[in-house]
Amino acid sequence: MGAHPIPTTAIGAFLLAFPALFSIINPIGGALIFREVTGDRSQAERAALARQVGLYSFAMLLVSTLAGSYVLNFFGISLGALRIGGGGVVAFAAWRLLMSAEQEHARKQQAADPGDRTEDIAFFPLTMPLTTGPGTISVAIALASQHTASGVGAVRFFAGVSLASLAMAVLIWIFYREADRIVGMLGHTGARIFSRLAAFLLLCIGVQIVWTGVETLLAPLLGHATE
């Protein structure tokens, strides 16, 4: 029985990309932060912001996936270095959230002054860096670097990854739009506990990204050492 590499590549790309993006973005935990940042705004304003953040996030993921590896090559940045840098940023941000939650929430509240217009904060800070920050960009670029096919195979691979990015953007929009209900279901204490757990998970993801980058950079040296 013959293999069917092209459909498998497209489906496999989606199944590879979606869990990775979901883990690093964590739209449920992000919705809790989004609710705190936009707490002084009306429901209509928060709904508009959620839609904008979803659109911007999709654009960020798409650009990172399709053009990120070419940008790295242009500047001579290795994937290992990107993982270490991006993972370090993620781990540092998660550590601050985990150990200094109150100060971090206060800083985010100030960043989202109700006097600011919706379009002023939709991209910064709500999309970048709170939703799709350096860690997400590094993951998206790392995903794009996994393909080895060319021609139609490469097109299908990137179509699968792009579909995963679109699905992720839709989830961001839905969870952020329904942030009030999520907070209501969890309660104030539950939301705070979940935020801490999300920060700890993000810290672990950041450390894992850094470790993967270290392994990538050390692999050639270890290979020579074993020869």
DRENDO-1510 file (C-alpha; in Angstrom, 1 decimal, always signed):
<recs>
REC; n; res; u; v; w
REC; 1; MET; +0.0; +0.0; +0.0 .
REC; 2; GLY; +1.5; +3.4; -1.1 .
REC; 3; ALA; +2.1; +6.3; +1.3 .
REC; 4; HIS; +0.3; +9.6; +0.9 .
REC; 5; PRO; +2.9; +12.2; +1.9 .
REC; 6; ILE; +1.2; +15.3; +0.8 .
REC; 7; PRO; -2.1; +15.1; +2.8 .
REC; 8; THR; -0.1; +13.7; +5.8 .
REC; 9; THR; +2.3; +16.7; +5.6 .
REC; 10; ALA; -0.6; +19.2; +5.6 .
REC; 11; ILE; -2.4; +17.5; +8.5 .
REC; 12; GLY; +0.8; +16.8; +10.3 .
REC; 13; ALA; +1.8; +20.4; +10.0 .
REC; 14; PHE; -1.5; +21.5; +11.6 .
REC; 15; LEU; -1.2; +18.9; +14.4 .
REC; 16; LEU; +2.4; +19.9; +15.0 .
REC; 17; ALA; +1.7; +23.7; +15.0 .
REC; 18; PHE; -1.6; +24.0; +16.9 .
REC; 19; PRO; -0.6; +22.3; +20.2 .
REC; 20; ALA; +2.7; +24.2; +20.2 .
REC; 21; LEU; +1.1; +27.6; +19.6 .
REC; 22; PHE; -1.7; +26.8; +22.1 .
REC; 23; SER; +0.8; +26.0; +24.8 .
REC; 24; ILE; +3.0; +29.1; +24.3 .
REC; 25; ILE; +0.1; +31.5; +23.9 .
REC; 26; ASN; -2.3; +30.0; +26.5 .
REC; 27; PRO; -5.4; +31.9; +25.4 .
REC; 28; ILE; -7.3; +31.0; +28.6 .
REC; 29; GLY; -4.6; +32.5; +30.9 .
REC; 30; GLY; -4.2; +35.4; +28.4 .
REC; 31; ALA; -7.9; +36.1; +28.7 .
REC; 32; LEU; -7.5; +36.6; +32.5 .
REC; 33; ILE; -4.7; +39.1; +31.9 .
REC; 34; PHE; -6.7; +40.7; +29.1 .
REC; 35; ARG; -9.6; +41.2; +31.5 .
REC; 36; GLU; -7.4; +42.8; +34.2 .
REC; 37; VAL; -5.8; +45.1; +31.6 .
REC; 38; THR; -9.1; +46.2; +30.1 .
REC; 39; GLY; -11.2; +46.1; +33.3 .
REC; 40; ASP; -12.1; +49.8; +33.2 .
REC; 41; ARG; -13.5; +49.6; +29.7 .
REC; 42; SER; -17.0; +48.8; +28.5 .
REC; 43; GLN; -18.1; +45.4; +27.2 .
REC; 44; ALA; -18.3; +46.8; +23.7 .
REC; 45; GLU; -14.8; +48.2; +23.9 .
REC; 46; ARG; -13.4; +44.9; +25.2 .
REC; 47; ALA; -15.2; +43.0; +22.4 .
REC; 48; ALA; -13.6; +45.4; +19.8 .
REC; 49; LEU; -10.2; +45.0; +21.4 .
REC; 50; ALA; -10.6; +41.2; +21.4 .
REC; 51; ARG; -11.3; +41.2; +17.7 .
REC; 52; GLN; -8.3; +43.5; +17.0 .
REC; 53; VAL; -6.0; +41.4; +19.1 .
REC; 54; GLY; -7.1; +38.3; +17.3 .
REC; 55; LEU; -6.4; +39.9; +13.9 .
REC; 56; TYR; -3.1; +41.2; +15.0 .
REC; 57; SER; -2.1; +37.9; +16.5 .
REC; 58; PHE; -2.9; +36.1; +13.2 .
REC; 59; ALA; -0.8; +38.6; +11.3 .
REC; 60; MET; +2.1; +38.2; +13.7 .
REC; 61; LEU; +1.9; +34.4; +13.5 .
REC; 62; LEU; +1.6; +34.4; +9.7 .
REC; 63; VAL; +4.5; +36.8; +9.2 .
REC; 64; SER; +6.7; +34.8; +11.7 .
REC; 65; THR; +5.9; +31.5; +10.0 .
REC; 66; LEU; +6.3; +32.6; +6.4 .
REC; 67; ALA; +9.1; +35.2; +6.6 .
REC; 68; GLY; +10.8; +34.6; +10.0 .
REC; 69; SER; +13.3; +32.0; +8.8 .
REC; 70; TYR; +14.4; +34.3; +5.9 .
REC; 71; VAL; +14.8; +37.2; +8.3 .
REC; 72; LEU; +17.0; +35.0; +10.5 .
REC; 73; ASN; +19.1; +34.0; +7.5 .
REC; 74; PHE; +19.5; +37.6; +6.4 .
REC; 75; PHE; +20.8; +38.7; +9.8 .
REC; 76; GLY; +22.8; +35.5; +10.2 .
REC; 77; ILE; +20.9; +34.5; +13.4 .
REC; 78; SER; +20.8; +30.7; +14.1 .
REC; 79; LEU; +17.7; +28.9; +15.2 .
REC; 80; GLY; +19.5; +27.9; +18.4 .
REC; 81; ALA; +20.3; +31.5; +19.2 .
REC; 82; LEU; +16.7; +32.5; +18.5 .
REC; 83; ARG; +15.4; +29.8; +20.9 .
REC; 84; ILE; +17.7; +30.8; +23.6 .
REC; 85; GLY; +16.9; +34.5; +23.3 .
REC; 86; GLY; +13.1; +34.0; +22.9 .
REC; 87; GLY; +12.9; +31.3; +25.6 .
REC; 88; GLY; +14.9; +33.6; +28.0 .
REC; 89; VAL; +12.4; +36.4; +27.4 .
REC; 90; VAL; +9.5; +34.1; +28.0 .
REC; 91; ALA; +11.0; +32.6; +31.2 .
REC; 92; PHE; +11.9; +36.1; +32.5 .
REC; 93; ALA; +8.4; +37.4; +31.9 .
REC; 94; ALA; +6.8; +34.3; +33.4 .
REC; 95; TRP; +9.1; +34.6; +36.5 .
REC; 96; ARG; +8.0; +38.2; +37.0 .
REC; 97; LEU; +4.3; +37.2; +36.7 .
REC; 98; LEU; +4.8; +34.3; +39.1 .
REC; 99; MET; +6.8; +36.1; +41.8 .
REC; 100; SER; +5.5; +39.7; +41.5 .
REC; 101; ALA; +2.0; +39.2; +40.3 .
REC; 102; GLU; +0.5; +42.3; +42.0 .
REC; 103; GLN; +3.2; +44.7; +40.7 .
REC; 104; GLU; +2.9; +43.1; +37.2 .
REC; 105; HIS; -0.9; +43.5; +37.2 .
REC; 106; ALA; -0.6; +47.1; +38.3 .
REC; 107; ARG; +1.9; +47.8; +35.5 .
REC; 108; LYS; -0.5; +46.4; +33.0 .
REC; 109; GLN; -3.4; +48.4; +34.3 .
REC; 110; GLN; -1.3; +51.5; +33.8 .
REC; 111; ALA; -0.5; +50.4; +30.3 .
REC; 112; ALA; -4.2; +50.2; +29.5 .
REC; 113; ASP; -5.3; +53.6; +30.7 .
REC; 114; PRO; -9.0; +54.0; +29.7 .
REC; 115; GLY; -8.0; +57.4; +28.2 .
REC; 116; ASP; -6.1; +55.6; +25.5 .
REC; 117; ARG; -7.9; +54.8; +22.3 .
REC; 118; THR; -8.7; +51.1; +21.5 .
REC; 119; GLU; -6.4; +51.0; +18.5 .
REC; 120; ASP; -3.6; +52.4; +20.6 .
REC; 121; ILE; -3.4; +49.4; +22.9 .
REC; 122; ALA; -4.7; +46.7; +20.7 .
REC; 123; PHE; -1.3; +46.0; +19.2 .
REC; 124; PHE; +0.9; +47.2; +22.1 .
REC; 125; PRO; +0.8; +45.9; +24.7 .
REC; 126; LEU; -2.2; +43.6; +24.3 .
REC; 127; THR; -0.9; +41.7; +21.2 .
REC; 128; MET; +2.8; +42.3; +21.5 .
REC; 129; PRO; +4.1; +41.3; +24.0 .
REC; 130; LEU; +1.2; +40.1; +26.2 .
REC; 131; THR; -0.3; +37.7; +23.6 .
REC; 132; THR; +2.2; +36.9; +20.9 .
REC; 133; GLY; +5.5; +37.9; +22.3 .
REC; 134; PRO; +9.1; +36.9; +21.5 .
REC; 135; GLY; +8.5; +33.3; +22.7 .
REC; 136; THR; +5.5; +32.9; +20.4 .
REC; 137; ILE; +7.5; +34.3; +17.5 .
REC; 138; SER; +10.4; +32.0; +18.2 .
REC; 139; VAL; +8.1; +29.0; +18.3 .
REC; 140; ALA; +6.4; +30.0; +15.0 .
REC; 141; ILE; +9.8; +30.4; +13.3 .
REC; 142; ALA; +11.0; +27.1; +14.8 .
REC; 143; LEU; +7.8; +25.4; +13.4 .
REC; 144; ALA; +8.5; +26.9; +9.9 .
REC; 145; SER; +12.0; +25.5; +10.0 .
REC; 146; GLN; +10.8; +21.9; +10.5 .
REC; 147; HIS; +9.7; +21.5; +6.8 .
REC; 148; THR; +12.0; +19.7; +4.5 .
REC; 149; ALA; +9.7; +19.4; +1.5 .
REC; 150; SER; +9.8; +21.7; -1.5 .
REC; 151; GLY; +7.4; +22.7; -4.2 .
REC; 152; VAL; +3.8; +21.5; -3.5 .
REC; 153; GLY; +4.9; +19.8; -0.3 .
REC; 154; ALA; +6.2; +23.0; +1.1 .
REC; 155; VAL; +3.0; +24.9; +0.1 .
REC; 156; ARG; +0.9; +22.3; +1.9 .
REC; 157; PHE; +3.1; +22.3; +4.9 .
REC; 158; PHE; +2.8; +26.1; +5.3 .
REC; 159; ALA; -0.9; +25.9; +4.5 .
REC; 160; GLY; -1.3; +23.5; +7.5 .
REC; 161; VAL; +0.7; +25.8; +9.8 .
REC; 162; SER; -1.2; +28.9; +8.6 .
REC; 163; LEU; -4.5; +27.1; +9.3 .
REC; 164; ALA; -3.2; +26.4; +12.8 .
REC; 165; SER; -2.4; +30.1; +13.2 .
REC; 166; LEU; -5.8; +31.0; +12.1 .
REC; 167; ALA; -7.5; +28.6; +14.5 .
REC; 168; MET; -5.3; +30.0; +17.3 .
REC; 169; ALA; -6.3; +33.6; +16.4 .
REC; 170; VAL; -10.0; +32.6; +16.5 .
REC; 171; LEU; -9.5; +31.1; +19.9 .
REC; 172; ILE; -7.8; +34.2; +21.1 .
REC; 173; TRP; -10.7; +36.3; +19.9 .
REC; 174; ILE; -13.3; +34.0; +21.5 .
REC; 175; PHE; -11.5; +33.6; +24.9 .
REC; 176; TYR; -10.7; +37.3; +25.2 .
REC; 177; ARG; -14.2; +38.3; +24.2 .
REC; 178; GLU; -15.6; +36.0; +26.8 .
REC; 179; ALA; -13.1; +37.0; +29.5 .
REC; 180; ASP; -15.8; +38.2; +31.8 .
REC; 181; ARG; -17.5; +34.8; +31.8 .
REC; 182; ILE; -14.2; +33.0; +32.4 .
REC; 183; VAL; -13.5; +35.2; +35.4 .
REC; 184; GLY; -17.1; +34.8; +36.6 .
REC; 185; MET; -16.8; +31.0; +36.4 .
REC; 186; LEU; -13.5; +30.9; +38.2 .
REC; 187; GLY; -14.2; +33.6; +40.7 .
REC; 188; HIS; -11.6; +36.1; +41.9 .
REC; 189; THR; -9.5; +33.6; +43.9 .
REC; 190; GLY; -9.8; +31.0; +41.2 .
REC; 191; ALA; -8.7; +33.4; +38.5 .
REC; 192; ARG; -5.7; +34.5; +40.5 .
REC; 193; ILE; -4.7; +30.8; +41.1 .
REC; 194; PHE; -5.2; +30.0; +37.5 .
REC; 195; SER; -3.1; +33.0; +36.5 .
REC; 196; ARG; -0.3; +31.8; +38.7 .
REC; 197; LEU; -0.5; +28.3; +37.3 .
REC; 198; ALA; -0.4; +29.7; +33.8 .
REC; 199; ALA; +2.7; +31.7; +34.7 .
REC; 200; PHE; +4.4; +28.6; +36.0 .
REC; 201; LEU; +3.5; +26.7; +32.9 .
REC; 202; LEU; +4.9; +29.6; +30.8 .
REC; 203; LEU; +8.1; +29.5; +32.8 .
REC; 204; CYS; +8.5; +25.8; +32.1 .
REC; 205; ILE; +7.9; +26.4; +28.4 .
REC; 206; GLY; +10.5; +29.2; +28.4 .
REC; 207; VAL; +13.1; +27.0; +30.1 .
REC; 208; GLN; +12.3; +24.2; +27.6 .
REC; 209; ILE; +12.8; +26.5; +24.6 .
REC; 210; VAL; +16.2; +27.7; +26.1 .
REC; 211; TRP; +17.3; +24.1; +26.6 .
REC; 212; THR; +16.3; +23.1; +23.1 .
REC; 213; GLY; +18.3; +26.1; +21.8 .
REC; 214; VAL; +21.4; +25.0; +23.9 .
REC; 215; GLU; +21.1; +21.5; +22.5 .
REC; 216; THR; +20.9; +22.8; +19.0 .
REC; 217; LEU; +24.0; +25.0; +19.4 .
REC; 218; LEU; +26.0; +22.2; +21.2 .
REC; 219; ALA; +25.0; +19.4; +18.8 .
REC; 220; PRO; +27.8; +20.0; +16.3 .
REC; 221; LEU; +30.4; +20.2; +19.2 .
REC; 222; LEU; +29.1; +17.0; +20.8 .
REC; 223; GLY; +29.1; +15.3; +17.4 .
REC; 224; HIS; +32.8; +16.2; +16.9 .
REC; 225; ALA; +33.6; +15.1; +20.4 .
REC; 226; THR; +32.2; +11.6; +19.9 .
REC; 227; GLU; +34.1; +11.0; +16.6 .
</recs>
